[in-house]
Amino acid sequence: MAAVSEPTRVGKRGTIVLPASLRKQYGFEEGTMVVAEGSEYGVLLRPAVLMPVEIYTPERKAEFLLANAVDAADRKKAETEVRKLKASRTALKRVARRRSR
């Protein structure tokens, strides 16, 4: 693949318009997330690898804690943590109800 070099301009807010030929060649489409990386040769733009993040509910956290207990002592610690999760969830519900009044 031959290196393509085309001039472009940096805008007021640091925006850079990639020439269409480079966008097509490297698969950059509108909305593509990129990583800007400094290197000894200048700035390298490459597609970002985005990993989905799961936000666990208290119920799911409790399930993990209890399922991963390896012995009786560990199970007891897990049950204590589960009780704390339930207590904190109850407290959050109370606060939400107060705010909605």
DRENPA-3360 file (N, C-alpha, C; in nm, 2 decimals, always signed):
BEGIN
1 = MAAVSEPT = +0.08/-0.12/+0.00/+0.00/+0.00/+0.00/+0.09/+0.12/+0.00 ~ +0.08/+0.21/-0.10/+0.16/+0.33/-0.11/+0.11/+0.43/-0.01 ~ +0.20/+0.50/+0.05/+0.17/+0.61/+0.14/+0.11/+0.73/+0.07 ~ +0.00/+0.78/+0.11/-0.07/+0.89/+0.05/-0.04/+1.01/+0.14 ~ -0.01/+1.12/+0.09/+0.02/+1.24/+0.16/-0.06/+1.36/+0.10 ~ -0.16/+1.41/+0.18/-0.24/+1.52/+0.13/-0.24/+1.63/+0.24 ~ -0.23/+1.76/+0.20/-0.24/+1.86/+0.31/-0.38/+1.88/+0.36 ~ -0.39/+1.92/+0.48/-0.52/+1.95/+0.55/-0.49/+2.06/+0.65;
9 = RVGKRGTI = -0.59/+2.11/+0.71/-0.58/+2.23/+0.80/-0.64/+2.19/+0.94 ~ -0.58/+2.25/+1.04/-0.63/+2.23/+1.18/-0.72/+2.35/+1.20 ~ -0.85/+2.32/+1.24/-0.95/+2.42/+1.27/-0.93/+2.48/+1.41 ~ -1.02/+2.58/+1.44/-1.01/+2.65/+1.57/-1.01/+2.56/+1.69 ~ -1.09/+2.46/+1.69/-1.11/+2.38/+1.81/-1.02/+2.25/+1.79 ~ -0.92/+2.25/+1.70/-0.84/+2.14/+1.69/-0.89/+2.03/+1.59 ~ -1.00/+2.06/+1.52/-1.06/+1.97/+1.43/-0.97/+1.96/+1.31 ~ -0.96/+1.83/+1.26/-0.88/+1.80/+1.14/-0.97/+1.73/+1.04;
17 = VLPASLRK = -0.98/+1.78/+0.92/-1.06/+1.71/+0.81/-0.96/+1.62/+0.74 ~ -0.99/+1.49/+0.75/-0.91/+1.39/+0.68/-0.95/+1.39/+0.53 ~ -0.86/+1.39/+0.44/-0.90/+1.39/+0.30/-0.98/+1.26/+0.27 ~ -1.07/+1.27/+0.17/-1.16/+1.16/+0.14/-1.09/+1.04/+0.10 ~ -0.98/+1.06/+0.02/-0.90/+0.94/-0.02/-0.84/+0.86/+0.10 ~ -0.80/+0.93/+0.20/-0.74/+0.86/+0.32/-0.86/+0.80/+0.40 ~ -0.97/+0.87/+0.41/-1.08/+0.81/+0.48/-1.13/+0.68/+0.42 ~ -1.14/+0.68/+0.29/-1.18/+0.56/+0.21/-1.08/+0.45/+0.23;
25 = QYGFEEGT = -0.95/+0.48/+0.21/-0.84/+0.39/+0.22/-0.83/+0.32/+0.35 ~ -0.86/+0.39/+0.46/-0.84/+0.33/+0.59/-0.97/+0.31/+0.66 ~ -1.09/+0.33/+0.59/-1.22/+0.29/+0.65/-1.27/+0.38/+0.76 ~ -1.23/+0.51/+0.76/-1.28/+0.60/+0.86/-1.41/+0.65/+0.80 ~ -1.52/+0.63/+0.88/-1.65/+0.69/+0.84/-1.69/+0.79/+0.95 ~ -1.80/+0.86/+0.92/-1.85/+0.96/+1.01/-1.88/+0.89/+1.15 ~ -1.83/+0.95/+1.25/-1.86/+0.89/+1.39/-1.76/+0.79/+1.43 ~ -1.66/+0.75/+1.35/-1.56/+0.66/+1.39/-1.48/+0.71/+1.50;
33 = MVVAEGSE = -1.46/+0.64/+1.61/-1.38/+0.68/+1.72/-1.23/+0.65/+1.68 ~ -1.14/+0.75/+1.71/-1.00/+0.73/+1.68/-0.92/+0.76/+1.80 ~ -0.80/+0.71/+1.80/-0.70/+0.74/+1.90/-0.59/+0.82/+1.83 ~ -0.56/+0.93/+1.89/-0.45/+1.02/+1.84/-0.33/+0.99/+1.93 ~ -0.22/+0.94/+1.86/-0.10/+0.89/+1.94/+0.02/+0.97/+1.89 ~ +0.10/+1.03/+1.98/+0.22/+1.10/+1.93/+0.33/+0.99/+1.91 ~ +0.40/+1.01/+1.81/+0.52/+0.92/+1.78/+0.64/+1.00/+1.73 ~ +0.75/+0.94/+1.71/+0.87/+1.01/+1.67/+0.85/+1.07/+1.53;
41 = YGVLLRPA = +0.75/+1.03/+1.46/+0.73/+1.08/+1.32/+0.62/+1.18/+1.31 ~ +0.55/+1.20/+1.42/+0.43/+1.29/+1.42/+0.32/+1.24/+1.50 ~ +0.20/+1.26/+1.44/+0.08/+1.21/+1.51/+0.02/+1.10/+1.43 ~ -0.01/+0.99/+1.50/-0.07/+0.87/+1.43/-0.22/+0.87/+1.47 ~ -0.31/+0.86/+1.38/-0.45/+0.84/+1.40/-0.49/+0.70/+1.37 ~ -0.55/+0.63/+1.46/-0.59/+0.49/+1.43/-0.73/+0.47/+1.49 ~ -0.81/+0.37/+1.43/-0.94/+0.34/+1.49/-0.92/+0.30/+1.63 ~ -1.01/+0.34/+1.72/-1.01/+0.31/+1.86/-1.08/+0.17/+1.87;
49 = VLMPVEIY = -1.03/+0.09/+1.96/-1.10/-0.03/+2.00/-1.18/-0.01/+2.12 ~ -1.32/-0.01/+2.11/-1.41/+0.01/+2.22/-1.46/-0.11/+2.27 ~ -1.45/-0.13/+2.40/-1.50/-0.25/+2.47/-1.63/-0.21/+2.55 ~ -1.73/-0.29/+2.53/-1.86/-0.26/+2.60/-1.84/-0.27/+2.75 ~ -1.90/-0.19/+2.83/-1.89/-0.19/+2.97/-2.02/-0.23/+3.03 ~ -2.02/-0.33/+3.11/-2.14/-0.38/+3.18/-2.15/-0.31/+3.31 ~ -2.26/-0.25/+3.34/-2.28/-0.20/+3.48/-2.37/-0.29/+3.55 ~ -2.32/-0.35/+3.66/-2.38/-0.46/+3.73/-2.49/-0.40/+3.83;
57 = TPERKAEF = -2.60/-0.46/+3.83/-2.70/-0.43/+3.93/-2.66/-0.49/+4.06 ~ -2.72/-0.44/+4.17/-2.69/-0.51/+4.30/-2.72/-0.65/+4.30 ~ -2.83/-0.69/+4.24/-2.86/-0.83/+4.23/-2.76/-0.92/+4.16 ~ -2.70/-0.86/+4.05/-2.60/-0.93/+3.98/-2.47/-0.94/+4.06 ~ -2.43/-0.83/+4.13/-2.32/-0.83/+4.22/-2.33/-0.94/+4.33 ~ -2.45/-0.95/+4.38/-2.48/-1.05/+4.49/-2.46/-1.19/+4.43 ~ -2.51/-1.21/+4.31/-2.50/-1.34/+4.24/-2.35/-1.38/+4.23 ~ -2.27/-1.28/+4.18/-2.13/-1.31/+4.16/-2.06/-1.35/+4.30;
65 = LLANAVDA = -2.09/-1.26/+4.40/-2.03/-1.29/+4.53/-2.06/-1.43/+4.58 ~ -2.19/-1.46/+4.58/-2.23/-1.59/+4.63/-2.18/-1.71/+4.54 ~ -2.18/-1.69/+4.41/-2.14/-1.80/+4.33/-1.99/-1.83/+4.33 ~ -1.91/-1.73/+4.37/-1.77/-1.75/+4.37/-1.71/-1.78/+4.51 ~ -1.80/-1.80/+4.61/-1.75/-1.84/+4.74/-1.69/-1.98/+4.73 ~ -1.56/-1.99/+4.79/-1.49/-2.12/+4.78/-1.50/-2.21/+4.90 ~ -1.54/-2.15/+5.01/-1.55/-2.23/+5.13/-1.65/-2.16/+5.23 ~ -1.67/-2.22/+5.34/-1.78/-2.17/+5.43/-1.74/-2.03/+5.48;
73 = ADRKKAET = -1.62/-2.00/+5.51/-1.58/-1.87/+5.56/-1.60/-1.76/+5.45 ~ -1.56/-1.80/+5.33/-1.58/-1.71/+5.21/-1.73/-1.69/+5.19 ~ -1.81/-1.79/+5.20/-1.95/-1.78/+5.18/-2.01/-1.68/+5.28 ~ -1.96/-1.69/+5.41/-2.01/-1.60/+5.51/-1.98/-1.45/+5.48 ~ -1.85/-1.43/+5.43/-1.81/-1.29/+5.39/-1.90/-1.25/+5.27 ~ -1.93/-1.34/+5.18/-2.01/-1.30/+5.06/-2.15/-1.26/+5.11 ~ -2.21/-1.34/+5.20/-2.34/-1.31/+5.25/-2.35/-1.18/+5.33 ~ -2.24/-1.14/+5.40/-2.23/-1.01/+5.46/-2.23/-0.90/+5.36;
81 = EVRKLKAS = -2.16/-0.92/+5.25/-2.15/-0.82/+5.15/-2.29/-0.80/+5.08 ~ -2.36/-0.92/+5.06/-2.49/-0.91/+5.00/-2.59/-0.84/+5.08 ~ -2.58/-0.86/+5.21/-2.67/-0.78/+5.31/-2.64/-0.63/+5.29 ~ -2.51/-0.59/+5.28/-2.47/-0.45/+5.27/-2.53/-0.40/+5.14 ~ -2.52/-0.47/+5.03/-2.58/-0.43/+4.90/-2.73/-0.41/+4.91 ~ -2.80/-0.50/+4.98/-2.94/-0.48/+5.00/-2.97/-0.36/+5.08 ~ -2.89/-0.34/+5.19/-2.92/-0.22/+5.27/-2.89/-0.09/+5.20 ~ -2.78/-0.09/+5.12/-2.75/+0.04/+5.04/-2.86/+0.06/+4.94;
89 = RTALKRVA = -2.91/-0.05/+4.88/-3.02/-0.03/+4.78/-3.15/+0.03/+4.84 ~ -3.18/-0.03/+4.96/-3.30/+0.02/+5.03/-3.28/+0.17/+5.07 ~ -3.16/+0.21/+5.11/-3.13/+0.35/+5.14/-3.15/+0.44/+5.02 ~ -3.10/+0.39/+4.91/-3.11/+0.47/+4.78/-3.25/+0.49/+4.74 ~ -3.33/+0.39/+4.76/-3.48/+0.40/+4.73/-3.54/+0.50/+4.82 ~ -3.51/+0.50/+4.95/-3.56/+0.60/+5.04/-3.53/+0.74/+5.00 ~ -3.40/+0.76/+4.96/-3.36/+0.90/+4.92/-3.43/+0.94/+4.80 ~ -3.45/+0.85/+4.70/-3.52/+0.88/+4.58/-3.67/+0.92/+4.61;
97 = RRRSR = -3.73/+0.84/+4.70/-3.87/+0.88/+4.73/-3.88/+1.02/+4.80 ~ -3.78/+1.05/+4.88/-3.78/+1.18/+4.95/-3.77/+1.29/+4.85 ~ -3.68/+1.27/+4.75/-3.65/+1.37/+4.65/-3.78/+1.40/+4.56 ~ -3.85/+1.29/+4.53/-3.97/+1.30/+4.44/-4.09/+1.37/+4.51 ~ -4.08/+1.39/+4.64/-4.20/+1.46/+4.71/-4.20/+1.60/+4.69;
% end
